[in-house]
């Protein structure tokens, strides 16, 4: 299943409280459970006024459906084509 990087523009994101982040977590998990296609939310990062999420889905349309159902912005949805780090190229998440 492809992996997608999602950029969400959320003004003040870096000031969200743990409780607010937990609320987003709960809503995202609820939406994932209700989707008809396989879907995995791997993790997210907060940086400035943006949240970056890593999801596995069958298509970008499924990622957009998750965003729509959750009321989340999805300003950029890009399929990950390669992963690399300090040890060089590595396999995409399985």
URNOR-V874066 format. One record per residue. N is the residue number from 1. RES is the residue in three letters. PHI is phi in whole degrees, -180 to 180 (999 if undefined). PSI is psi as a letter, one per 20 degrees, with the letter a starting at -180 (999 if undefined). OMEGA is omega in whole degrees, -180 to 180 (NA if undefined). Layout:
n	res	phi	psi	omega
N	RES	PHI	PSI	OMEGA
N	RES	PHI	PSI	OMEGA
This chain:
n	res	phi	psi	omega
1	UNK	999	p	180
2	UNK	-63	q	175
3	UNK	-107	p	-178
4	UNK	-123	q	171
5	UNK	-104	p	-179
6	UNK	-116	p	175
7	UNK	-105	p	-180
8	UNK	-119	o	177
9	UNK	-84	o	-179
10	UNK	-134	n	-180
11	UNK	-53	p	-180
12	UNK	79	j	-176
13	UNK	-55	h	-177
14	UNK	-70	i	178
15	UNK	-103	j	178
16	UNK	-64	p	179
17	UNK	-79	r	176
18	UNK	-58	h	180
19	UNK	-66	h	178
20	UNK	-67	g	177
21	UNK	-64	h	177
22	UNK	-65	h	177
23	UNK	-62	g	177
24	UNK	-65	g	178
25	UNK	-59	g	-179
26	UNK	-61	g	-180
27	UNK	-65	g	180
28	UNK	-61	g	179
29	UNK	-62	h	178
30	UNK	-62	g	180
31	UNK	-65	g	179
32	UNK	-56	g	-180
33	UNK	-63	h	-177
34	UNK	-91	i	-179
35	UNK	-73	q	-178
36	UNK	-85	i	180
37	UNK	-107	q	177
38	UNK	-57	p	-175
39	UNK	-159	p	177
40	UNK	-133	p	171
41	UNK	-93	o	-178
42	UNK	-83	g	179
43	UNK	-175	r	180
44	UNK	-140	q	178
45	UNK	-128	p	175
46	UNK	-106	p	180
47	UNK	-148	o	-180
48	UNK	62	c	-180
49	UNK	-97	k	-178
50	UNK	-136	q	171
51	UNK	-122	p	179
52	UNK	-111	p	-176
53	UNK	-118	q	175
54	UNK	-118	o	-178
55	UNK	-128	q	170
56	UNK	-107	p	-179
57	UNK	-154	r	179
58	UNK	-72	h	-179
59	UNK	-157	r	175
60	UNK	-63	h	177
61	UNK	-61	h	178
62	UNK	-66	h	177
63	UNK	-63	g	179
64	UNK	-66	h	177
65	UNK	-65	g	176
66	UNK	-58	g	180
67	UNK	-62	g	-179
68	UNK	-62	g	-178
69	UNK	-67	h	-179
70	UNK	-88	i	-176
71	UNK	74	k	-179
72	UNK	-99	q	172
73	UNK	-71	q	174
74	UNK	-141	n	-174
75	UNK	-73	h	176
76	UNK	-146	p	174
77	UNK	-128	o	-177
78	UNK	-129	p	176
79	UNK	-74	p	179
80	UNK	-75	p	-178
81	UNK	-105	i	179
82	UNK	-159	q	176
83	UNK	-129	p	176
84	UNK	-150	r	-179
85	UNK	-156	b	-176
86	UNK	-62	h	179
87	UNK	-96	j	-180
88	UNK	100	b	-177
89	UNK	-71	p	176
90	UNK	-136	r	-178
91	UNK	-66	q	172
92	UNK	-64	q	178
93	UNK	-55	q	-180
94	UNK	-99	999	NA
